[in-house]
Amino acid sequence: MRSLRARMLLVIGSCIALCWALVLALAVTYTTRGEGFAWDNDLRNIGNRILHSMPPGLSTLDAVKPAVFPPDDKPSYDSDTSFQVWSKRTRLVVRAPDAPLTPLRPDFVDGVSTTLIDGQEWRVYSVTDSSGTIHAQVGNLRSTIDAEIRLKVLTVLGISTLLLLLGGALMAWAVQRALRPVVGIGASLRSREKFDLTPLPLQQLPAELHPLVNSFNHLLHQVGQAVQGERRFIDDAAHELRTPLSALQAQAQVALRASTMAEKDAALTKLLAVAQRSTRLSEQLLDLARLDAGAHLAHAAQADLSELTVHVVREFDVVAEQQRRNLIIAAAPCQIACDIDEIGILLRNLIDNALRFAPPGGRVRIACGELEVEEMATRQSYLEVADDGPGVPEAERTLIFNRFHRIEGNRGRGSGIGLSLVAGIARLHGASIATGAGLDGRGFCVRVVFPAP
């Protein structure tokens, strides 16, 4: 049962049924015992009063005949109690009109007991005077007592049932009223415009639902931030792609208008460079989109960082030779838990960034290994890329890891995406990034330190 309303109503109904059964048991038990005691007490009081009302010398009198009433003046009795007065256990002196002629209690023992007369049960109280000659016996038919008890039990049960049903109806109404704001919020959400991520109101909701709604509002806030991030990403990506696409078109037009092969070759060379930059930008944008979508660490495994470093650096041998840069590898064996594809993306972006900023004839050093961490008494693997280019001002070293951020004066050298990818991949791997001066006190250095195994 998934409905909260149904669960609450089921609990309320179960409680009402349990209370009804408890009331029934208590009513039957209390009424049966209490009424039986009350009837016996009434018989005892009536028997004692009858005995004390008998005149002296009653034992010498003949049986008293009941009074004779006119046919239209027959007396009515409000009580079903019958009584007898016996003299010396043998002679019935006085009796009620509806009392049997045989003793209500044949053994004439004092006290309350149940007897059977003419197939009917009687509840009888017998009492004897101090001389032992006069016996008063008072009794009621057991069927009369049982009927009275049943009537009282049914009355109590009927009143209790009515009150329980009324209480159940009030509780069901309270549940319905308490859940009405939840239904209203659901209707409000369904009627909202697309991408309306306004937080849900809490004023009308029960306090018990506030944590749930607060969590939902937090989720709405995160979704809103994600949507805004996607919008900014699309705007920035469109802006970044507009420039190389315009450049491609311009260089193609120059090549078409070229009058000599030398001019055409120069235009095609520039066209190829712009195409390569556009390809690199498209790859970075795809990597960034995949990173934002959460498609990371899908194939995390132990890997030797030195082997991965050597493999990726070899991809840049031709590019570095064409750009007249020198690649230096200092790789020592070290193990990390990672997604190999993502660490490859991280390393490629660091090397590409260093090659673009290193001067002709400059150097780019790629190193990896292990560091001793004294305060943690452990060793951590690191990856480091350093160049001897113009470097990065200290005030800019934290900003360059933001998306589409460029250092003033270097607008034409990169898209501002590569280092943001590095920061995102490092964050997903629990790694930290440190920056500093590059080779020989010049240039720029980025060190990624991975957590200890």
N, C-alpha and C positions, 0 to 999 in steps of 0.2 A: 504494500500500500504506500504509494508515493505522495498522496495528497495530504498536506498538513492539516487541512480542515477535516478531512475524513478521519485522520488519526485522532485529532482532538475530540471529535464527536464520538468516535468509538470508545475512547477512554472515558468520556462523560457518561455514555450509555452503560458501559461496564460498571462504573462506579454507582450509577443509579440502580442497576440490577442487583449489585452486591448489597447496597443499602436496603433495597426492598426485601431481599431475602433475610437480611439481618433483622430488620424490623418485624418481619413475619415470625421469625423464630423467637424473638424476644416477646412479641405480643402473645403468641401461643403459650410460651413458657410462663410468662408473668401472669397472664389472665387465668390460665388453668390453675396454677398454684394459688394465686391470690384470690380468685373467685371461690375455689374450693375451700380455702381457709375462711373466707368471709361467710360463705353459706353455713359451714360448720359452726362458726361463731354465732351466727343468727339463730341456728337451731338450739345452741346451748343457752343463749339468752332467753329465747321463748320458752324452752322447757323449764328453766329455773323459775321464771315468772309464773308459769302455770302451776308448778308445784307449790310455790309460796302463796298462790291465790286460793288454794283449796281450803274450805272451811273445816273446823274440827269435827270429828265424828263422821267423816266422809266414808270411812270404811264400813259403817253400819247401815248406810243408805242403800236403797236399791238403785238400779241403773237409772240415770237421769234421761228422760226422753227429750229429744230435741223439740224445739218450739215449732209450731205449725203456723205457716204464714198463708195469707190469702193467695189465690192463684195469680192475681195481678200485682202482688207485692212480694215477689220472691227476691230474697236478698242476693246481692252480688258480692263477690269476693275478689279483692285485688291481689291476693296471695294464694299460691298453690300449696302452702304449708298445711299439713294435716297433723292432728295431735290426738292422743288417747291418754286417759287416766285410768289406771288399773288399781284394784284393791286386792291385796294379797295374791297378786299374779294370776288370779282366776276370774275375777269379776270386772268387766268393763263398766266403769262408773260414768265417765264423761268421754265424749269423742266429737271430733269435727264431723259435719254432715258427710263429707266425702272420704272420711277415714275408713279403712277396712275394719271388719269385725274381729279379725285375728290380730294378735299383737304385732306391732311394727318391728319389735325386736323380741323374738320368742324367749331368748335366754335371760332377758331383763337385767343384763349386765350394764352397769353405768358406763357412759362414754359414747363416742361416735363410731358408727360402723355402717357397713353396707349390707343390706339384707335383700332377699328375693321373696316376693309375695305375689302369688298368682301370675308368675312369669314376668313380673316387673321388678326392676331394681329400685330400692329405696335407700336414701341416705338418711339415717336415723340417729337421733340423740336420745339416750335414756338416762333418767335420773331418779333416784329413790330418796324418800324422806329419811329422817334420822331413825324412825321406828322400823323401817324396812317393810312397811305395809302398803304405802302409796307409791306407785310408780307412774311418772309422767314420761311419755314418749312423743317426740316431735319428729316429723320426717317430711322429706320432699322426694318426689319421683326423680330418679337419676336423669331421665330424659328431659325433664324440665330444667334441671341444672345445666345439662349439656347444651340445650337450646339457648339458654341465657349466655353461656360462655361463647358459643359460636357467634351469637349476635354481637357481642362486645368485640370479639376478635375481628369480625368482618368490618365493624365500624372503625376500629383503630387502623386496620389495614387499608380501608378505603380512604380515610383521611391522610394516612402516610403516603399512599400511592398518589393522591392528588397533589400533595405538597412536593413529592419527589419529581413528579412530572412538571410541575410549575418551575421548580428549581432547575431541572434539565432544560426546559424551554428558555429560561433566562440565561443559562450558561451558553446554550447554542446561539442565542441572539448576541451575547457578548463576544463569542468567537467570531461570528459573522461580522460584527462591527469592528473588532480588532483587526481582521484581515482585509477589511475594505480598503484601507490605504494601499496595501500591497497590490490589490487588483487595480486600483487607480493608477499606480506607478506603471504596472504592466501596460495598461491602455495608453498612458502618456508616452511610454517608450515606442509603442507601435505606431503612434501618430507623429513621431518626430521626423524632421527632414533628414535626408542623407547627410552623414558626417556631423550631425548635431550631437556633440559629446559633452553637453552641459551636465554637471554633477546632479545626481538625484537628490531631492529634498529629504530631510530627516524629520521635519517638524511633526508630521502627522503619524509617523511610524512608531510602533512599540519599541521600547528601549532595547528589548532582546534582539531586534533586527538591525540595530544600528551598526554592530561590527560587520555584518554581512554587507549592508549597503555602503559602509565606508570602504570596505575592500573592493566592492564593485566600482565605486567612484575612483578609487586609486587605479583600478584597471582602465577605466575610461580616460583618466589623465595620461596613463602610459600610452594608450592607443592614440590619444590626441597628439602626444609628442612624436610617436612613430609616424603618424600621418603628416605632421608638419615637417618632420625630417625627410620623408619621401618627397614632399612637395619641394623642399629646398634642394634635395638631391637632383630632382628632375630639372629644376630651374638652372642649377649650377652646371649640370651635365650638358643641357642644351646650350648654355653660354660657352662652355669649354669646347664643344664640338663645332660651334658656329665658326670659330676662327680658323681651324685647320681645313674645314670644308671650303670656306671662302678662299683660303690659300691654294687648295687643290684646283679649284676652278680657275683662279687667276693664272697659276703656272701652266695649266693646260691651254688656256687662251694664248699665253706667251709662246708656248711651243708651237701652236698652230700658226701663229703669225711670224715665226722665225723665218728669216730669208736665207740663212746659211745653216749648215750642219752643226757648226760650233755653237751658234746661238740655240739651236734646237736641243743639242746635248746638254748645254748649261741649264736650260729650262727643265728638261726631263730629270736632270740630277736633282734640282731643287724640288721637282714634283715628287720624286722618290723619297726624298728626305721628309717632306710633309706627309706623304702616305705612311711612312714608317712611324712618324710621331702620332698620326691619327690611329694607327693600329695599336700602338702602345697605350694610347689614351683609352681606346675602346676596351682593351684587355683590363686596364685598371678599373674602369667603370663597372665591368662585369664582375671582377673580383670584389669590388666594394659592395655591389648589390647582393652578391651571394653571401658576403659576410654579414650584411644587415639582415638578411633573411634568416639567419641562424643556422645555415648549412655549414657547420664547422665541427671539427673533432669527430666526424662520423667514422673515421678509420684511425683512431688514436692507437699508437703502438710504440714500443721501444725502438729507437733508431740511433745510429751512430752519427752524431752531428758532423764529424770530420768528413765522413764519406759523402754525406749530402752536400757539404760545403764545396768539396773538390768537384763534384758533379756539376753543380750550378755554375761555379766559376769558369769551368771549361766552356760553358755555353757562350761566355762573353769574350773568349779569346779573339775571335775574328773582329768583333766590334771594337775591342780595345786596340787592336793593331791598326784598324782603319782610323781610329781617333788619335793614334799615337799616345796611348796611355799604357802604363805598365801595371800589370796585376801581380800582386805578391800574395802568396798563400802561406799561412802559418797555422796549420791545422793539427791539433793533437786529439787523439781518440777521447770521446766523451759521449755519454748516453743521455738521451732525454726522452720523455714520453710526449709524443706530439702527433699531429696530423702532418704527414710528410709533405703533402701538396701545399698546405698552408705555410709551412716553414720555408718551402721553396719559393712561394710568392713573396714572403717577407725578405728573404735573402736577395732575390732578384731586384726588388725595389730599392734595397739599400745599395747594391752594386750599381744599378742604373743611376741612382741619384749621385753617387760618388763620381762616376765617370763623367757625368754632365758638368759637374762643377770643378773637376780636376783640370789643370791647364794642360796644353799640349806638352808631351814629354813628362807629364806628372805621374804620380804613383797612387795606386789604390791598394791598400793592404787589407786582406780578409783573413781574420784569425778566429780560432775557436779552441776551447780547452776547458779546464776546470779551475775554479778559484777556491781557495781555502777561506771559509767563513769562520772566524775564531769565536764570535759570540754565539754561534749556533753549533759549533763543534762538528761541522759537516763541510762537504764540498759541493759546489754548484757549477753547472755547465754554463758557458757564456759563448756568445757570438759577437764579433766586433768587426766593423767596417770603418776604415779611416782613410782620409785623402789629404793631399797637400794643396788644396784649392784655396779660395779666398776666405773660407770659413763662414761661420754664422755668428752674428752678434749675440752676446750672452742674453740680452733681453728678448731675443727672438727664439731661443732654443726650445722653449716649451710650446710656443705658438705654431712652429712649423709642423707639428703633428696634428694640427687641426685641418679639416678638409678645406681644400682650395685656398689655403693660405700660402702666400708667396712673400719672400723677403723683398723689400724695396730695392729696385735696381736689378733684380733678377727675374723680371716678369716673363722673359722669353725662354727661360731654361726649363720649365717644368709646368705640370698641370696642377700641382698642389694636392695630388691624390696619393702618391706613392708612400709618403711618410705617415699619412693617416691610416693607410692599410697596415703598415708596420705596427703602429700603435694598437690597432684593433686586434690583430692576430696575436701580438704579445699579451694583450689583456686577456684574451680567451684562453691562453696557455698558462695564465698565472705568472707570467714573466714581468720583470721590471726593466725599464729603459733608462740608461744614463748617457749623458752627452758631455762632450768636452772638446779640447783642441785635438787636431789631427796629427799628422806626421811632422816630426821636427818642430813641434810647437806651432805649426801652421794648419790651415784647413779645418776639417770638422771630423768628429769621431762619434759614432753611435754604438753603444754596447747594450746588448740584450742579455739579461741574466735570467736563466730558467730556474724554477724551484728545484730543491733537492729531491731526489727520488724518495 
